[in-house]
């Protein structure tokens, strides 16, 4: 398998694991854990998990302090803050519209790469993005749409921050395991600050709650974050961004299988169109 195919596979698998966040997240929210508190425990578990994986490799690791601080900053300023803004936005405009706005981030990545890095963008990516936006619109068909300016603004800011995270992560030159640890650490710190400011920090109790928190931290955070960073070693930030839109497809699939959710024919069509957009981006070299 070529490096490009490896990168595409890593990015797609990242979306697969991220797709389970709905299942674990709903279960944690039912235990009355606030968004910021949930995010703190999510990123703490992710940090601890990555730390345990790093212990056997510690003597072989080579990294400098400046690079570590920089990546931790990415985790706090981009990844962690993006997560907070996204979940707060859903409280204003609902999850459907929040998701549609958030998944404009591939177009933001494209725009930033074109304007600031003067990257040549293949025309096929524009087609892929149009198809993806159409698929997203069909996928959230029937969801509650509340056009609240605060919610829309937070969703857009969340999309911008995630786009910046993807672009910044492309410039990470330390092992993906170590980078994932520092990103999780940064996101954990900003979530802890937010939970304390909000006054909702507490230690959850109950094995079922901790099972779901561990699920979010390991399956839906550490593993997909690691896979995405490994994917970025082989493909561009724009390719990774477009392939990441497979996440809502997996959210729908896991919602049906694990939560018994109902999906309309139009939403099913949206899934197919989203997949088509992602596949077109993978085959872009055939159209150049």
N, C-alpha and C positions, 0 to 999 in steps of 0.2 A: 504493500500500500504506500502511495506517495506521501510526501510531507503535507501536501495540500489536502489530500483526502483524510489524513490523520487529523489535521486541524479542523476540518469540517465535521468529522465524527465527534471530536471532543466538544465542539460548540453545540452540536445537536444533542449529545448526551447531557450537557449542562442544562439545556432546556427541559429535558426529560425529568431530571431530578428536581429542578425548580418547580416543575408542574405539580409536585406533591405538596407544595406549601399550603394549598387550599385545604387539603384534608387535615393536616396537622394544625394549621392556623385556626380553623373553625373550632377544633377541639379545645385548643388553649383558650380562645376567647370565651367559650362557654364556661370556663372556670373563673370568669371575671378578672382576667389579667389584662391590664391596659396595653395599648399598642407599644408605647415606649418601654414599658417593663418587659413585655414579651420580646421586643427587639434586643434589649440588653441581655436577657438570658439566652436568646438565640445565638448572638454573636459570642457570648462567653463560652457556651458549649462548643461552638465552632473553633474558637481559639484554643481551648483545652484539647480538643480532638487533634487539631493540627500540631499542637505542642507535643502530644504523645507520639505522633508519627515522626517528629523531628528528633526526639531524644536519641534513638539508635544511630542517627546520621550526624549528630552534633559535632563530633570531632572532624568530620569531613567537610563541614559547611564553611564557606568563605564568603563574607559579606562585610560591608563597611557601615558605620553608624549613620552616615548621612543618607545613604540609600534606604536604610531601615526606617529612619524618621520620615523620609519622603513618602514611602509606601504606606506607613501608618497614617500620614496626613491624607493620602488618597482615600483610605478606608473611612476616616472620619468625615472629611469635607465632601466627598463624592458619594461613596457607597452608603454609609450610614445615614447621612442627611437625606439622600435620595429616598431611602426606605421610609424614613419618618414622614417626609413630605407626601409621599404617595399614599400612605395609610391615612394621614390626616385629610387628604383630598377626598378620599372615598367617603368620609363623613359629611362632606359638603355636597358632592355631586353623584354619589353612588359609585359602586365598583365598575359598572359598565363603561361610563364615560371616562372615568379615571384611567381605565385600561387602554381605551382607544387613544387618549391623549398621550399617555406614557409611551405607548409603542410607536410614537412618532420619532423616537430617539434614533432609529437608523437614518432617517432623513437629516437629523441634526448632525450626526457623525459625517454623513456625506458632505453637508454644507461646510462644516468646520475644516474637513480635509481639503476641500476645494478652495475655500477662501484664504485660509491661513497657511496651509502646507502645499498649496499649488499642485495637488495631486490630480492626475488625469482620471476622470471618472467615466467608466464605460457606460454607454447609453442603456445597456441591458439592465443596469441597476435602477435606472429611473422607472423602467417598465416593471421590474420586480417590486419596487416600493408602491407603485400605483395599485398593483394586484394585491399586495399585502394590506393596504389601507381599505380596499374594497372588502377583503376577507374579514378584517377586524370589524367593519361596520355591520356585516351580516352576522358575525359571531355574537355580538352583543345585542342583537335584535330582541326587542321586548323588555330590555332592562330599563330601569328608572334613569331618566336623564334630567338632572336639575342643573340649569345653566347659571350656576353661582360663580361670580367672578373670582372669589377667593379660592374656591375649589379648582377652577380651571387654571388659575395662576400657579397654584401649588403643583398641579399635575404637570404643567409645562416646565416648571422649575425642576421637578423630579426627573423628567425626561432629559433636560439639559445636563443635569448632574451625572446621570448614568452615561450619557454620551461622552462627557468629559472623562469619566472613569475608564471607559473602554479605550479612548484615545491615549490617556496617560498610561494605562496598563501595557499598551503596546511598547512603551519605552522602558519596561521593567527588565533588568538584566541580572536578576538573581533567580535561583531555582523557584519553580512554581509553588512547591510546598511551603517554602519560607515566605514567599510573597503572600500566599493565602493567609498564613498566620498573622502577618502584620496588618493586612487589610481587615481581618476579623477583629484584631485588637483595636484598631482605630474606630471601627464601626461600633464596637462594644462601648468604648469610652464616651462617644457622643450620645449614644442611646442612654447611658447611665446618667449623664448630665441632664438630658431631656426628661427622664423619669423623675429625677429629684426636683427639677423646676416645676414639673406638673404635680408633684406630690403623690405619685402613684407607685413609688417603688416599694416592693415587698417581696419576701421569699415565698414562692408558691409551695403548697403542700399537696400531698397525694401522689401516689405512684403513677396514676394515669396521666396527671398533668405533666409530670417529669418525663414520662415516656414520650409524650407529644412534643415537649420542649427539646428533648434530645433528637427527636425525628426532624424537627425544624433546623436545629443547629448542625446536625451531621449530614442528613440526607438532602435537605433543601438549602443548605448554605455552604458548608465546608467542601463537600464533593463537587457541586456545580461550579463553585468559585474556582476550585483547583482545575477542573476540566476546562473552564473558559480561559484561564490564564495559560494553560498548556496549548489550547487551540490558537491563542494569539501569537504563539511562537512560530506558527506555520501559515497563518492566514492574516489578512488585513483586518483592521478594526471594523471596516464597513462590512466585510463578509461575515465577521463574527456577529455584528449587530443584526444583520438580516436573518442569519440562522437562529439567533436568539428568539425571534418571534415565533418559533415553534413552541415556546413555553405556553401561551394560551391554548394551543391545540392540546397539549398534554394536560393542562388544567381541566379542559372540558372532558377529556377521556377519563381521567381519574375521578372527576366529579360524578360521572355516570357509573363507573365501576365501584367506587368506594363509598360515595355519598348517596347513590340512588337518584341523582338529579335527572330531570327530563330535558331533552334537547329537541328543539323544533327542526323541521326540514330545512328551514332557512339557515339556522345555526350550523347544521351539518354541512350545508353548502359552503358556509363561511370557512369551516375547517379545511375543506378540500381546496378552496381558493388560496387560503394561507399557505398550505403545503405546496401548491403550485408556485407561488411567489418565491418561497424559499428554494425550491428545486431549480427554478430559473436562474437564481443568483449563483447556484453551484455550477451550472452549465454555462456560465457567462462567456467562457473562452470560445465556445462554439459559435457565438454571435459576433465576435469581434472581427 
